[in-house]
Amino acid sequence: MAKYVVNTLNRLSKINREIYGHFSEHLGRCIYGGFYVGEDSPIPNTKGIRNDVVEALKKIKIPVLRWPGGCFADEYHWMDGIGPKEQRKKMINTHWGGVIEDNSFGTDEFMELCRQLECEPYVNGNLGSGTVKEMQDWIEYMTFDGISPMSDLRAKNGRKEPYRLKYFCVGNENWGCGGNMRPEYYADLYRRYQTYVRNYGGNKIYKIACGPNSDDYNWTETLVKMAGRFMDALSLHYYTVPGTWQKKGSATQFTEEEWYITLSKTLKMDELVTRHAAIIRRYDPDNRIGLVVDEWGTWYDVEPGTNPGFLYQQNTMRDALVAGINLNIFNKHSDIVVMANIAQTINVLQSVILTEGEKMLLTPTYHVFDLYKEHQGATLVESFIETETIGIDNYNVPNLHESASVGEDGKLHITLCNLSLSDSYKVETNIIGKQPEKVTGRILTGRMNDHNTFDVPETVKPQAFDKISVSSGGLVFEIPPVSVVSLTVE
């Protein structure tokens, strides 16, 4: 029996809602056909934005949406995407599939999408191929309330009032597709560009710098040392790739060994956050600078027969466990992780939604976000579970993985993953500081490669989890293999 201790008396850090954020890039069918179909589409929409997608994302309380990239951000010129649609410039999306980008979805459409979703917009600025003036004008267009060329232009395009913009990142992956820069060079450019990311009126922008790729600790140290006082946070990108970048592996056809390889690689996120956080704190003893993990998730070979530049992949119970593990890690590091954005929301990489024409389905990853949504805005509490090591060959993982929080209403929220392919585990939970009176639970479980299709869209979906015994000071339950469980204790 696994012993699990949750100490509700030891309350740690607030779990920012934005940890449960999402990412949308002009890539494949994420924007066009995913979020946006145009006002003339027969697919039900409001101002061109799919109603079914908005309804689904609001159900999981989407807190923040990142846009327009990704690699696309550092070749995106925002003025191409405003004004009458028939007059907007067309371009080739050279990064992703070589298709025509008609710029029919731009700044005003993105802000309307966020309004419908009731979430915070997170905009990525173009440092790689853009100018300081271009970035300055964009901020003015979005947020200035007064008489100016950009606010006049915004009004001409149908929006007199300024938008509220909280999050802005200066560049994206500038160590790679955003310019192949050295950290010293980017740090100097960041200092310069961020100067012109101004706060207008009551709008205060949370400035995010382009942080490291995975375990590039030198990038973090150089950036924070040279430019830390000019930033509120820096980003971190890490993808779970079970194979190599040349042959990543199938999203649905994989072995038991590949299951454990994938989970062991995703667990590296804990090490990355821990080590980057230590560097940040060395130069920021006041704990002012946060960490934004604004690209994370699985990356496999594309589905057979699809455009390789569209990064379209299916989503199985393996992805559900990857999501649960990462969200537990972010919860546990909520003292420094202020935001995270899974890549990407629709039809790209580890999506929560897939669409095909008028059809839409929810992936196993979507259901994990639904199970975990009660952590948003809650307070992390101390918790510890006894684990045993499982796996194949050198790819070993703990059998169980968890996090716990207490909401403002006093309810305790527990999320627990069973990483084993074969074994169920009995869990004895000792809850300190709270006597359980009522427990409700939900579970997502299945075979390792179970997934939803447009023909069979509900193979994987949450079920009630009620085989829980309440004892004096705790709970006893059994968690089956390949599963994610969410418990609410009152």
C-alpha positions as CSV (number, residue, x, y, z in Angstrom):
1,M,0.0,0.0,0.0
2,A,1.3,3.4,-1.0
3,K,1.4,5.9,1.9
4,Y,0.3,9.5,0.8
5,V,0.5,12.4,3.2
6,V,-1.2,15.8,2.5
7,N,-0.5,18.5,5.0
8,T,-3.2,21.2,4.5
9,L,-1.7,23.2,7.4
10,N,1.5,23.9,5.4
11,R,0.3,26.1,2.7
12,L,3.0,27.0,0.2
13,S,2.6,29.1,-3.0
14,K,-0.4,30.2,-5.0
15,I,-1.0,28.3,-8.2
16,N,-1.4,31.0,-10.8
17,R,-4.3,30.3,-13.1
18,E,-2.0,31.0,-16.0
19,I,-0.1,27.8,-15.4
20,Y,-3.1,26.2,-17.2
21,G,-2.5,28.3,-20.3
22,H,-2.5,27.5,-24.0
23,F,-0.6,28.4,-27.1
24,S,-1.9,29.2,-30.6
25,E,0.4,29.8,-33.6
26,H,-0.1,30.4,-37.3
27,L,0.9,26.8,-37.9
28,G,-1.1,24.2,-39.8
29,R,-4.8,24.2,-38.8
30,C,-4.4,25.8,-35.3
31,I,-5.8,29.2,-36.3
32,Y,-7.5,28.6,-39.6
33,G,-10.0,25.8,-39.3
34,G,-9.2,25.5,-35.6
35,F,-10.1,28.7,-33.9
36,Y,-11.1,30.8,-37.0
37,V,-13.4,29.9,-39.9
38,G,-14.5,33.3,-41.0
39,E,-17.9,35.0,-40.7
40,D,-19.2,33.4,-44.0
41,S,-18.5,29.8,-42.8
42,P,-21.4,27.4,-42.5
43,I,-19.8,26.3,-39.2
44,P,-21.5,28.1,-36.4
45,N,-19.3,31.0,-35.4
46,T,-19.3,34.5,-33.8
47,K,-17.4,37.0,-35.7
48,G,-15.6,34.2,-37.5
49,I,-14.6,32.3,-34.3
50,R,-15.9,28.8,-33.9
51,N,-18.6,28.6,-31.2
52,D,-17.9,24.9,-30.3
53,V,-14.2,25.6,-29.7
54,V,-15.0,28.6,-27.5
55,E,-17.5,26.7,-25.5
56,A,-15.1,23.8,-24.9
57,L,-12.2,26.0,-23.8
58,K,-14.4,28.0,-21.5
59,K,-15.4,24.7,-19.8
60,I,-11.8,24.1,-18.8
61,K,-11.4,27.7,-17.7
62,I,-8.7,28.7,-20.2
63,P,-6.9,31.5,-18.4
64,V,-4.5,32.8,-21.0
65,L,-3.7,32.3,-24.8
66,R,-0.4,32.9,-26.4
67,W,-0.2,34.2,-30.0
68,P,1.0,34.6,-32.9
69,G,4.0,32.2,-32.3
70,G,6.3,30.4,-32.0
71,C,8.7,30.7,-34.9
72,F,6.0,32.5,-36.8
73,A,6.2,35.4,-34.3
74,D,9.6,36.6,-35.4
75,E,8.6,36.9,-39.0
76,Y,5.1,38.3,-38.3
77,H,4.6,42.0,-39.1
78,W,1.4,43.0,-37.3
79,M,0.3,45.8,-39.7
80,D,-0.2,43.1,-42.4
81,G,-3.0,41.7,-40.2
82,I,-5.2,44.8,-39.5
83,G,-7.8,46.8,-41.5
84,P,-10.2,45.5,-44.3
85,K,-9.5,41.9,-44.9
86,E,-9.5,42.2,-48.7
87,Q,-6.7,44.7,-48.4
88,R,-4.4,42.7,-46.1
89,K,-1.1,41.4,-47.5
90,K,-0.7,37.8,-48.4
91,M,2.5,35.9,-47.6
92,I,4.0,32.5,-47.6
93,N,4.3,30.8,-44.2
94,T,7.9,29.7,-44.8
95,H,8.3,28.1,-41.4
96,W,5.2,25.9,-41.5
97,G,4.2,24.1,-44.6
98,G,4.8,26.8,-47.3
99,V,1.1,27.7,-47.4
100,I,-0.4,31.1,-48.0
101,E,-1.1,33.2,-45.0
102,D,-3.8,35.7,-45.9
103,N,-3.6,37.6,-42.6
104,S,-7.4,37.4,-42.2
105,F,-6.7,36.6,-38.5
106,G,-4.8,39.4,-36.9
107,T,-4.5,41.5,-33.8
108,D,-8.2,42.6,-33.6
109,E,-9.4,39.1,-34.3
110,F,-7.1,37.7,-31.6
111,M,-8.3,40.1,-29.0
112,E,-11.9,39.3,-30.0
113,L,-11.1,35.6,-29.5
114,C,-9.7,36.3,-26.0
115,R,-12.8,38.3,-25.2
116,Q,-15.0,35.4,-26.2
117,L,-12.9,33.0,-24.2
118,E,-12.7,35.4,-21.2
119,C,-9.0,34.8,-21.0
120,E,-5.9,37.0,-20.9
121,P,-4.1,37.6,-24.2
122,Y,-0.4,36.9,-24.3
123,V,1.3,38.4,-27.3
124,N,4.8,37.5,-28.7
125,G,6.6,40.4,-30.3
126,N,8.8,40.2,-33.4
127,L,12.4,40.9,-32.4
128,G,14.0,38.6,-34.9
129,S,13.0,40.4,-38.1
130,G,11.1,43.4,-36.7
131,T,12.2,46.9,-35.7
132,V,11.9,48.7,-32.4
133,K,9.5,51.1,-33.9
134,E,7.3,48.3,-35.1
135,M,7.1,46.8,-31.6
136,Q,6.5,50.2,-30.1
137,D,3.7,51.0,-32.5
138,W,2.1,47.6,-31.9
139,I,1.9,48.3,-28.1
140,E,0.5,51.7,-28.8
141,Y,-2.1,50.3,-31.2
142,M,-3.3,47.8,-28.6
143,T,-3.1,49.7,-25.4
144,F,-2.9,53.5,-25.9
145,D,-6.0,55.5,-24.7
146,G,-5.6,59.0,-26.2
147,I,-4.8,60.8,-29.4
148,S,-2.0,59.2,-31.4
149,P,-1.4,57.8,-34.9
150,M,-1.8,54.2,-33.7
151,S,-4.9,54.7,-31.5
152,D,-6.5,56.6,-34.4
153,L,-5.7,53.6,-36.6
154,R,-7.3,51.2,-34.1
155,A,-10.4,53.4,-34.0
156,K,-10.5,53.4,-37.8
157,N,-10.5,49.6,-37.7
158,G,-13.5,49.6,-35.4
159,R,-12.1,49.7,-31.9
160,K,-12.1,53.0,-30.1
161,E,-11.3,51.7,-26.6
162,P,-7.8,50.3,-25.9
163,Y,-7.4,46.6,-25.3
164,R,-6.1,45.3,-22.0
165,L,-2.8,43.5,-22.6
166,K,-1.1,42.0,-19.6
167,Y,1.5,39.7,-21.0
168,F,4.1,40.5,-23.8
169,C,7.2,38.6,-24.7
170,V,10.1,40.3,-26.6
171,G,10.9,37.7,-29.3
172,N,10.7,33.9,-29.4
173,E,13.4,31.2,-29.5
174,N,16.0,33.8,-30.4
175,W,18.6,31.2,-29.8
176,G,17.2,29.4,-32.9
177,C,14.4,30.2,-35.4
178,G,14.2,33.8,-33.9
179,G,17.7,34.8,-35.1
180,N,20.3,32.2,-34.0
181,M,21.6,34.7,-31.5
182,R,24.2,34.4,-28.7
183,P,22.8,35.1,-25.2
184,E,24.9,38.2,-24.9
185,Y,23.6,39.6,-28.1
186,Y,19.9,38.8,-27.3
187,A,20.3,40.3,-23.8
188,D,21.4,43.6,-25.3
189,L,18.6,43.6,-27.8
190,Y,16.1,42.7,-25.1
191,R,17.2,45.7,-23.0
192,R,16.7,47.9,-26.0
193,Y,13.4,46.6,-27.3
194,Q,11.7,46.3,-23.9
195,T,12.3,50.0,-23.3
196,Y,9.7,50.8,-25.9
197,V,7.1,48.3,-24.5
198,R,5.5,51.0,-22.6
199,N,2.7,51.1,-20.0
200,Y,-0.1,53.4,-21.2
201,G,-2.9,54.6,-18.9
202,G,-3.8,51.9,-16.4
203,N,-2.5,49.0,-18.6
204,K,0.7,47.5,-17.0
205,I,2.5,45.0,-19.1
206,Y,4.2,42.0,-17.6
207,K,7.4,41.8,-19.7
208,I,8.8,38.4,-20.6
209,A,12.2,37.7,-22.1
210,C,13.1,34.8,-24.4
211,G,14.6,32.3,-22.1
212,P,16.5,29.1,-22.8
213,N,16.0,26.0,-24.9
214,S,15.7,23.1,-22.6
215,D,18.9,22.7,-20.5
216,D,20.8,25.7,-21.9
217,Y,21.7,27.0,-18.4
218,N,24.3,29.4,-19.8
219,W,21.6,31.2,-21.7
220,T,19.6,31.7,-18.5
221,E,22.6,32.9,-16.5
222,T,23.8,35.3,-19.1
223,L,20.4,36.8,-19.7
224,V,19.4,37.2,-16.1
225,K,22.8,38.7,-15.2
226,M,22.8,41.2,-18.1
227,A,19.1,42.1,-18.3
228,G,17.3,40.7,-15.2
229,R,16.3,44.0,-13.9
230,F,14.4,44.8,-17.1
231,M,12.2,41.7,-17.1
232,D,9.3,40.3,-15.1
233,A,9.9,36.7,-16.3
234,L,11.7,34.6,-18.8
235,S,10.5,31.8,-20.9
236,L,11.5,28.1,-21.0
237,H,10.8,25.7,-23.9
238,Y,11.0,21.9,-23.5
239,Y,9.3,19.2,-25.6
240,T,8.9,15.5,-24.8
241,V,10.3,13.7,-27.8
242,P,10.4,9.9,-27.3
243,G,12.8,9.3,-30.3
244,T,15.2,11.6,-32.1
245,W,14.3,14.9,-33.8
246,Q,14.7,13.0,-37.1
247,K,12.5,10.1,-36.1
248,K,10.3,11.0,-33.2
249,G,8.0,8.0,-33.2
250,S,4.3,7.5,-33.8
251,A,1.6,9.2,-31.8
252,T,-0.5,6.1,-31.6
253,Q,1.6,3.0,-32.6
254,F,4.2,2.6,-29.8
255,T,5.6,-0.1,-27.6
256,E,5.6,-0.5,-23.8
257,E,9.3,0.6,-23.9
258,E,8.3,3.8,-25.7
259,W,5.7,4.5,-23.1
260,Y,8.3,4.5,-20.3
261,I,10.8,6.4,-22.5
262,T,8.2,9.1,-23.1
263,L,7.3,9.4,-19.4
264,S,10.9,9.4,-18.2
265,K,11.7,12.2,-20.7
266,T,8.7,14.3,-19.6
267,L,9.8,14.0,-16.0
268,K,13.0,15.9,-16.9
269,M,10.8,19.0,-16.7
270,D,11.2,18.9,-12.9
271,E,15.0,19.0,-13.2
272,L,14.9,21.8,-15.8
273,V,12.6,24.1,-13.7
274,T,14.6,23.4,-10.5
275,R,18.0,24.2,-12.1
276,H,16.9,27.3,-14.1
277,A,15.1,28.5,-11.0
278,A,18.3,28.2,-8.9
279,I,20.1,30.4,-11.5
280,I,17.4,33.0,-11.5
281,R,17.3,33.2,-7.7
282,R,21.0,33.6,-7.6
283,Y,20.7,37.0,-9.4
284,D,17.2,37.7,-8.1
285,P,17.2,37.2,-4.3
286,D,13.9,39.1,-4.0
287,N,12.1,36.4,-6.0
288,R,10.8,39.0,-8.4
289,I,11.5,37.2,-11.7
290,G,9.2,34.4,-12.7
291,L,9.5,31.5,-15.1
292,V,7.1,31.0,-18.0
293,V,7.1,27.6,-19.6
294,D,5.3,28.8,-22.7
295,E,6.0,25.8,-24.9
296,W,5.7,22.3,-23.6
297,G,4.2,19.0,-24.6
298,T,4.8,15.9,-26.7
299,W,6.2,16.0,-30.3
300,Y,5.8,13.0,-32.5
301,D,6.0,12.3,-36.2
302,V,3.0,13.8,-38.0
303,E,0.0,11.6,-38.9
304,P,0.5,9.7,-42.1
305,G,-0.7,11.6,-45.2
306,T,-0.7,15.0,-43.6
307,N,1.5,18.0,-44.4
308,P,4.7,17.5,-42.5
309,G,4.8,21.3,-41.8
310,F,1.5,21.2,-40.1
311,L,2.7,19.1,-37.1
312,Y,-0.7,17.3,-36.8
313,Q,-0.6,14.4,-34.4
314,Q,-3.1,12.2,-32.5
315,N,-3.4,12.2,-28.8
316,T,-3.6,9.1,-26.6
317,M,-3.6,8.1,-22.9
318,R,0.2,8.5,-23.1
319,D,-0.4,12.2,-23.7
320,A,-2.9,12.3,-20.8
321,L,-0.2,11.1,-18.5
322,V,2.4,13.5,-19.9
323,A,-0.1,16.4,-19.3
324,G,-0.9,15.2,-15.7
325,I,2.8,14.9,-14.8
326,N,3.7,18.3,-16.2
327,L,0.8,20.0,-14.5
328,N,1.8,18.4,-11.2
329,I,5.3,19.6,-11.7
330,F,4.2,23.2,-12.4
331,N,1.9,23.1,-9.4
332,K,4.8,22.0,-7.2
333,H,7.0,24.8,-8.6
334,S,4.3,27.5,-8.4
335,D,6.7,29.6,-6.3
336,I,8.5,30.5,-9.6
337,V,6.4,29.1,-12.5
338,V,3.9,31.9,-13.1
339,M,2.6,30.6,-16.5
340,A,2.7,27.6,-18.8
341,N,1.3,27.2,-22.3
342,I,0.8,23.7,-23.8
343,A,1.7,23.5,-27.5
344,Q,-0.7,23.8,-29.1
345,T,-4.4,24.3,-28.5
346,I,-5.9,22.9,-31.7
347,N,-4.7,20.5,-34.4
348,V,-1.0,21.0,-33.7
349,L,1.3,18.8,-31.5
350,Q,-0.3,18.0,-28.1
351,S,-3.6,19.5,-28.8
352,V,-6.6,19.6,-26.4
353,I,-9.0,19.9,-29.4
354,L,-9.0,18.4,-32.9
355,T,-11.2,19.6,-35.7
356,E,-12.1,18.3,-39.2
357,G,-14.5,20.6,-41.0
358,E,-17.5,21.1,-38.9
359,K,-16.5,18.2,-36.6
360,M,-14.7,18.7,-33.3
361,L,-13.4,16.3,-30.7
362,L,-11.8,16.5,-27.2
363,T,-8.5,14.7,-26.7
364,P,-7.4,12.9,-23.6
365,T,-5.2,15.9,-22.9
366,Y,-8.3,18.1,-22.8
367,H,-9.8,15.9,-20.2
368,V,-6.7,16.1,-18.0
369,F,-7.0,19.9,-18.1
370,D,-10.7,19.5,-17.1
371,L,-9.7,17.2,-14.2
372,Y,-7.1,19.7,-13.0
373,K,-8.9,23.0,-13.4
374,E,-9.8,23.3,-9.7
375,H,-6.1,23.9,-9.0
376,Q,-6.4,27.2,-10.8
377,G,-5.9,30.0,-8.2
378,A,-5.7,27.6,-5.3
379,T,-2.8,27.3,-2.9
380,L,-0.3,24.5,-3.1
381,V,-0.1,22.4,0.0
382,E,2.7,20.2,1.2
383,S,2.2,16.6,0.0
384,F,4.4,13.5,-0.3
385,I,3.7,10.0,-1.7
386,E,5.7,6.8,-1.3
387,T,6.7,5.5,-4.7
388,E,8.4,2.5,-6.3
389,T,10.5,2.6,-9.4
390,I,9.0,1.0,-12.5
391,G,9.9,0.9,-16.2
392,I,12.0,-0.9,-18.8
393,D,15.8,-1.1,-19.0
394,N,17.2,2.4,-18.3
395,Y,13.9,4.2,-18.6
396,N,12.6,4.2,-15.0
397,V,9.9,6.3,-13.6
398,P,8.0,6.5,-10.2
399,N,4.8,4.6,-10.3
400,L,2.8,7.5,-8.9
401,H,2.9,11.2,-9.3
402,E,0.8,13.8,-7.5
403,S,0.1,17.4,-6.4
404,A,-2.5,18.9,-4.0
405,S,-4.0,22.3,-3.3
406,V,-6.6,24.0,-1.2
407,G,-9.1,26.4,-2.8
408,E,-10.4,29.6,-1.3
409,D,-13.5,27.7,-0.3
410,G,-11.4,25.4,1.8
411,K,-11.9,22.3,-0.5
412,L,-8.8,20.1,-0.9
413,H,-8.0,19.2,-4.5
414,I,-5.7,16.1,-5.2
415,T,-4.5,15.0,-8.6
416,L,-2.8,11.7,-8.9
417,C,-1.3,9.8,-11.9
418,N,-0.5,6.1,-12.1
419,L,2.3,5.7,-14.6
420,S,2.3,1.9,-14.6
421,L,1.0,0.0,-17.7
422,S,0.1,-3.1,-15.7
423,D,-0.4,-2.5,-12.0
424,S,-3.0,-0.9,-9.8
425,Y,-2.0,0.5,-6.4
426,K,-3.9,0.9,-3.2
427,V,-3.3,4.4,-1.7
428,E,-3.7,5.3,2.0
429,T,-4.0,9.0,2.3
430,N,-3.3,10.8,5.6
431,I,-4.8,14.3,5.5
432,I,-3.4,16.6,8.2
433,G,-5.4,19.5,9.2
434,K,-8.7,18.4,7.6
435,Q,-11.2,15.7,8.5
436,P,-12.8,14.5,5.2
437,E,-16.5,14.6,5.3
438,K,-17.3,14.3,1.6
439,V,-15.2,13.1,-1.3
440,T,-16.0,13.3,-5.0
441,G,-13.7,12.0,-7.7
442,R,-13.2,11.5,-11.5
443,I,-10.9,9.3,-13.4
444,L,-9.4,9.2,-16.9
445,T,-8.2,5.7,-17.8
446,G,-7.8,3.2,-20.6
447,R,-5.2,1.3,-22.6
448,M,-1.9,3.1,-23.4
449,N,-2.8,4.0,-27.0
450,D,-6.5,4.6,-26.6
451,H,-7.5,7.8,-28.4
452,N,-10.6,9.6,-29.7
453,T,-11.4,9.8,-33.4
454,F,-14.0,11.7,-35.4
455,D,-15.8,8.4,-35.9
456,V,-15.5,7.3,-32.3
457,P,-15.0,10.6,-30.3
458,E,-15.6,9.3,-26.8
459,T,-13.3,6.3,-26.4
460,V,-11.4,8.2,-23.7
461,K,-13.4,10.4,-21.4
462,P,-13.7,11.0,-17.6
463,Q,-15.8,8.7,-15.5
464,A,-16.9,9.0,-11.9
465,F,-14.4,7.6,-9.4
466,D,-16.2,6.7,-6.2
467,K,-14.5,3.6,-4.8
468,I,-13.1,5.7,-2.0
469,S,-13.2,4.8,1.7
470,V,-13.2,7.7,4.2
471,S,-11.5,7.0,7.4
472,S,-10.5,9.1,10.4
473,G,-8.0,11.5,9.1
474,G,-7.8,10.2,5.6
475,L,-8.8,8.2,2.5
476,V,-8.2,4.8,1.1
477,F,-8.7,4.0,-2.6
478,E,-7.1,2.0,-5.5
479,I,-5.9,3.7,-8.6
480,P,-5.8,1.5,-11.7
481,P,-3.0,1.4,-14.3
482,V,-2.7,4.1,-17.0
483,S,-4.9,6.6,-15.2
484,V,-5.3,10.1,-14.0
485,V,-7.5,10.8,-10.9
486,S,-8.8,14.0,-9.5
487,L,-10.3,14.1,-6.0
488,T,-12.1,17.0,-4.2
489,V,-12.3,16.6,-0.4
490,E,-14.7,18.7,1.6
